[in-house]
Amino acid sequence: MPAARDLTRFAWLSIAAAVVTIGMKTTAWMMTGSVGLLSDAAESVVNLVAGVVALIALKVAAAPASERYTYGRTKAEYFSAAIEGMMIFVAAAVILVSAVERFLNPRPLDNVGIGLVISIVASVVNGAVAIVLLRAGRRYRSLTLTADGHHLMTDVVTSVGVVVGVGLVWLTDWTRLDPIVAFAVGVNIIVTGIRLLLESMRGLLDVTLPEEENARLTEILRSHTTEETRFHGLQTRVSGRERYATVHVLVPDDWTVLAGHDFIEGIEREMREAVPGLVVLSHLEPISDPASYEDIPDGHVEIHLAGSADHDASETPPLTPPLR
């Protein structure tokens, strides 16, 4: 397999944004003494760690296939998302502890106006980088970039909440509102961490393609299903940036190898056009040989010929794509 696209430039962008925003948010916290702004700065530290982890994961994922890793190493991105999720929990714990302590021992805030301006500028930086990462993640099907982009966007939402909360403290002089906002930030960060961990675990367990993409592939096979050509055993999976599909193709016994090959090539081409980047593995079988049907999994989904819902399965097994 060819080497995956090198996406490390996006990780460097994330790292640079984290360094800048850490400096800005730490300055805002030191000027105001706001635990809400402290929680915002703590999340930016996590962003920095996550950016470094993403850089390593993307570097590994971009390595070409080898004799030891014949399918490449794109799954390294799932480890990045998992580590980022765990780091989020650490940041959330620091924020929650700080919020409780400040709620029990409230203190007035200083230089709130300047601190809020600095925090807003830092949020704009994070927002711009988040948009770049999310677009790149969708374009290159990179879980690492998508996770980092969602994390930065969560940071933006967090910062907006903190700015509003600290601003209200400034206007109302109700100092306990500051730790309440910080506590809410911590809870929001935990939710983000759980989402990232679940997504990375699904990837490591070889989750199937999205439902709409599976439907496209099934429809292609259905359109080529006739009394002479049939399909079964369709399986799909996602592995890092790669997408795979396997299917068994049943053709007449008297077809030549060339005829079967040409038929399969056409089917695979349509499948790749329907799902860009799909790697299709097909297995050719004679339609009248009973052994061709022995590998049909239990609980398969039956899809009959168009216009023949009453097709007798005892004559010829129907199209059976168990999407797993």
HUNORHU-V819120 format. One record per pair of residues at least 24 apart in sequence whose C-alpha atoms are under 10 Angstrom apart, sorted by the first residue. I is the first residue (numbers start at 1). GAP is how many residues later the second one is. Records with the same first field share a line. If there is no record, write none. Layout:
BEGIN
I: GAP + GAP
END
This chain:
BEGIN
1: 63 + 64 + 65 + 68 + 69 + 70 + 71
2: 60 + 61 + 62 + 63 + 64 + 69 + 70
3: 58 + 59 + 60 + 61 + 62 + 63 + 68 + 69 + 70 + 71
4: 54 + 55 + 56 + 57 + 58 + 59 + 60 + 61 + 68 + 69 + 70 + 136 + 237 + 238
5: 53 + 54 + 56 + 57 + 58 + 59 + 135 + 236
6: 52 + 53 + 54 + 55 + 56 + 57
7: 47 + 48 + 50 + 51 + 52 + 54 + 55 + 129 + 130 + 133 + 135 + 137 + 138
8: 43 + 46 + 47 + 48 + 49 + 50 + 51 + 52 + 53 + 54 + 137
9: 46 + 49
10: 41 + 44 + 45 + 48 + 119 + 122 + 123 + 126 + 127 + 135 + 138
11: 37 + 39 + 40 + 41 + 42 + 43 + 44 + 45 + 46 + 47 + 48 + 122 + 133 + 134 + 137
12: 39 + 40 + 42 + 43
13: 38 + 42 + 116 + 117 + 119 + 120
14: 33 + 34 + 36 + 37 + 38 + 40 + 41 + 112 + 115 + 116 + 118 + 119 + 131 + 134 + 135 + 138
15: 32 + 33 + 34 + 35 + 36 + 37 + 38 + 39 + 40
16: 32 + 35 + 113
17: 27 + 30 + 31 + 34 + 105 + 108 + 109 + 110 + 111 + 112 + 113 + 135
18: 25 + 26 + 27 + 28 + 29 + 30 + 31 + 32 + 33 + 104 + 107 + 108 + 111 + 134
19: 25 + 26 + 28 + 29
20: 24 + 28 + 102 + 105 + 106
21: 24 + 26 + 27 + 97 + 98 + 100 + 101 + 102 + 103 + 104 + 105
22: 24 + 25 + 26 + 100
23: 95 + 99
24: 91 + 94 + 95 + 96 + 97 + 98 + 99
25: 90 + 91 + 93 + 94 + 95 + 96 + 97 + 98 + 134
26: 89 + 92 + 93
27: 87 + 88 + 91 + 92
28: 83 + 84 + 85 + 86 + 87 + 88 + 89 + 90 + 91
29: 80 + 81 + 82 + 83 + 86 + 87 + 89 + 90
30: 80 + 81 + 85
31: 78 + 79 + 80 + 81 + 82 + 83 + 84
32: 76 + 77 + 78 + 79 + 80 + 81 + 82 + 83 + 84 + 134
33: 74 + 75 + 76 + 77 + 78 + 79 + 82
34: 65 + 68 + 73 + 74 + 75 + 76 + 78 + 81 + 128 + 132 + 135 + 141 + 144 + 145 + 148
35: 60 + 63 + 64 + 65 + 66 + 67 + 68 + 71 + 72 + 74 + 127 + 131 + 143 + 144 + 145 + 146 + 147 + 148
36: 59 + 62 + 63 + 66 + 122 + 123 + 125 + 126 + 127 + 129 + 130 + 141 + 142 + 143 + 144 + 145 + 146 + 147 + 148 + 149 + 150
37: 78 + 79 + 82 + 121 + 122 + 125 + 126 + 128 + 129 + 141 + 142 + 144 + 145
38: 56 + 57 + 60 + 61 + 124 + 144
39: 52 + 53 + 55 + 56 + 57 + 59 + 60 + 119 + 120 + 123 + 140 + 142 + 143 + 144 + 146 + 147
40: 51 + 55 + 79 + 83 + 115 + 116 + 118 + 119 + 120 + 121 + 122 + 123 + 142 + 145 + 146
41: 50 + 54 + 78 + 114 + 118
42: 46 + 48 + 49 + 50 + 52 + 53
43: 44 + 45 + 47 + 48 + 49 + 51 + 52 + 108 + 109 + 111 + 112 + 115 + 116 + 142 + 143 + 146
44: 47 + 78 + 82 + 107 + 108 + 111
45: 42 + 43 + 46
46: 38 + 39 + 40 + 41 + 42 + 43 + 44 + 45 + 46 + 105
47: 37 + 40 + 41 + 44 + 79 + 101 + 104 + 105 + 108
49: 34 + 35 + 38 + 39
50: 30 + 31 + 33 + 34 + 35 + 36 + 37 + 38 + 94 + 97 + 98 + 101
51: 29 + 33 + 93 + 94 + 97
52: 28
53: 24 + 26 + 27 + 28 + 30 + 31 + 91
54: 24 + 25 + 26 + 27 + 29 + 30 + 89 + 90 + 91 + 93 + 94
55: 25 + 89 + 90
56: 24
57: 24 + 87
58: 84 + 85 + 86 + 87
61: 81 + 179 + 180
71: 168 + 171
72: 167 + 168 + 170
73: 166 + 167 + 168
74: 68 + 69 + 165 + 166 + 167 + 168
75: 67 + 68 + 69 + 125 + 128 + 129 + 131 + 163 + 164 + 165 + 166 + 167
76: 67 + 68 + 128 + 163 + 164
77: 65 + 66 + 67 + 68 + 70 + 123 + 126 + 127 + 162 + 163 + 164
78: 64 + 65 + 66 + 69 + 118 + 119 + 121 + 122 + 123 + 124 + 125 + 126 + 161 + 162
79: 64 + 65 + 118 + 121 + 122 + 124 + 125
80: 63 + 64 + 65 + 67 + 68 + 116 + 117 + 120
81: 62 + 63 + 64 + 65 + 66 + 67 + 112 + 114 + 115 + 116 + 117 + 118 + 119 + 120
82: 62 + 65 + 111 + 112 + 113 + 114 + 115 + 116 + 117 + 118 + 119
83: 110 + 113 + 114 + 117
84: 60 + 63 + 64 + 67 + 109 + 112 + 113
85: 62 + 66 + 104 + 105 + 106 + 107 + 108 + 109 + 110 + 111 + 112 + 113 + 114 + 115
86: 104 + 107 + 108 + 110 + 111
87: 106
88: 63 + 98 + 101 + 102 + 103 + 104 + 105 + 106 + 108
89: 97 + 98 + 100 + 101 + 102 + 103 + 104 + 105
90: 96 + 99 + 100 + 103
91: 95 + 98 + 99
92: 90 + 91 + 92 + 93 + 94 + 95 + 96 + 97 + 98 + 99 + 101
93: 90 + 93 + 94 + 96 + 97
94: 92
95: 84 + 87 + 88 + 89 + 90 + 91 + 92 + 94
96: 83 + 84 + 86 + 87 + 88 + 89 + 90 + 91
97: 82 + 85 + 86 + 89
98: 81 + 84 + 85 + 88
99: 77 + 79 + 80 + 81 + 82 + 83 + 84 + 85 + 86 + 87
100: 76 + 79 + 80 + 82 + 83
101: 78
102: 73 + 74 + 75 + 76 + 77 + 78 + 80
103: 72 + 73 + 74 + 75 + 76 + 77 + 79 + 80
104: 72 + 75
105: 70 + 71 + 74
106: 68 + 69 + 70 + 71 + 72 + 73
107: 67 + 68 + 69 + 71
108: 61 + 62 + 65 + 66 + 67 + 68 + 70
109: 57 + 60 + 61 + 64 + 66 + 69
110: 60
111: 59
112: 51 + 54 + 55 + 57 + 58
113: 53 + 54 + 57
115: 48 + 51
116: 43 + 44 + 46 + 47 + 48 + 50 + 51
117: 46
119: 37 + 40 + 41 + 43 + 44
120: 36 + 39 + 40 + 42 + 43
122: 34 + 37
123: 29 + 30 + 32 + 33 + 34 + 35 + 36 + 37 + 40
124: 32 + 35
125: 27 + 31
126: 25 + 26 + 27 + 28 + 29 + 30 + 33
127: 25 + 26 + 27 + 28 + 29 + 30
128: 24 + 25 + 28
129: 24
130: 24 + 25 + 26
137: 104
140: 101 + 102 + 137
141: 99 + 100 + 101 + 102 + 136
142: 98 + 99 + 100
143: 53 + 56 + 57 + 60 + 97 + 98
144: 52 + 56 + 96 + 97
146: 50
147: 45 + 46 + 48 + 49 + 50 + 52 + 53
148: 48
150: 42 + 46
151: 38 + 41 + 42 + 45
154: 31 + 34 + 35 + 38
155: 30 + 33 + 34
157: 28 + 31
158: 24 + 26 + 27 + 28 + 30 + 31
159: 26
161: 24
200: 40
202: 36
203: 34 + 35 + 36 + 37
204: 34 + 35 + 36
205: 32 + 33 + 34
206: 30 + 31 + 32 + 33 + 34 + 37 + 38 + 118
207: 29 + 30 + 31 + 32 + 116 + 117
208: 27 + 28 + 29 + 30 + 31 + 35 + 36 + 37 + 115 + 116
209: 26 + 27 + 28 + 29 + 30 + 34 + 35 + 36 + 66 + 114 + 115
210: 26 + 27 + 28
211: 112
212: 63
213: 58 + 61 + 62
214: 31 + 60 + 61 + 107 + 109
215: 108
216: 54 + 55 + 58 + 59
217: 28 + 50 + 51 + 53 + 54 + 55 + 56 + 57 + 58 + 104
218: 53 + 85 + 101 + 102 + 103 + 105
219: 52 + 84
220: 47 + 48 + 50 + 51 + 54
221: 26 + 28 + 46 + 47 + 49 + 50 + 82 + 98 + 99 + 100
222: 81 + 82 + 83 + 84 + 97 + 98
223: 82 + 83
224: 39 + 43 + 81
225: 24 + 25 + 78 + 79 + 80 + 81 + 93 + 94
226: 25 + 78 + 79 + 80 + 93
227: 24 + 25 + 60 + 78 + 89
228: 24 + 25 + 59 + 60 + 88
229: 34 + 57 + 58 + 90
230: 55 + 56 + 57 + 74 + 75 + 86 + 87 + 88 + 89 + 90
231: 51 + 52 + 53 + 54 + 56 + 72 + 86 + 87 + 88 + 89 + 90
232: 51 + 60 + 61 + 63 + 64 + 65 + 68 + 69 + 70 + 71 + 85 + 86 + 87 + 88 + 89 + 90
233: 49 + 50 + 60 + 62 + 63 + 64 + 67 + 68 + 86 + 87 + 88 + 89 + 90 + 91
234: 47 + 48 + 62 + 66 + 85 + 86 + 87 + 88 + 89 + 90
235: 46 + 86 + 87 + 88 + 89
236: 42 + 43 + 44 + 85 + 86 + 87 + 88
237: 41 + 86 + 87
238: 40
241: 36
242: 35 + 36 + 37
243: 32 + 33 + 34 + 35 + 36 + 37
244: 31 + 33 + 34 + 35 + 36 + 37
245: 26 + 27 + 33 + 34 + 35 + 36 + 37 + 78 + 79
246: 33 + 34 + 35 + 36 + 37 + 75 + 77
247: 33 + 34 + 35 + 36 + 37 + 73 + 74 + 75
248: 33 + 34 + 35 + 36 + 37 + 44 + 45 + 47 + 48 + 71 + 72 + 73
249: 33 + 34 + 35 + 36 + 37 + 38 + 43 + 70
250: 33 + 34 + 35 + 36 + 37 + 38 + 39 + 42 + 43 + 69
251: 33 + 34 + 35 + 36 + 37
252: 33 + 34 + 35 + 36 + 37
253: 32 + 33 + 34 + 35 + 36
254: 32 + 33
255: 31
257: 27
260: 24 + 25 + 26
287: 29 + 30
288: 28
290: 26
293: 24
296: 24 + 25 + 26
297: 24 + 25
298: 24
END
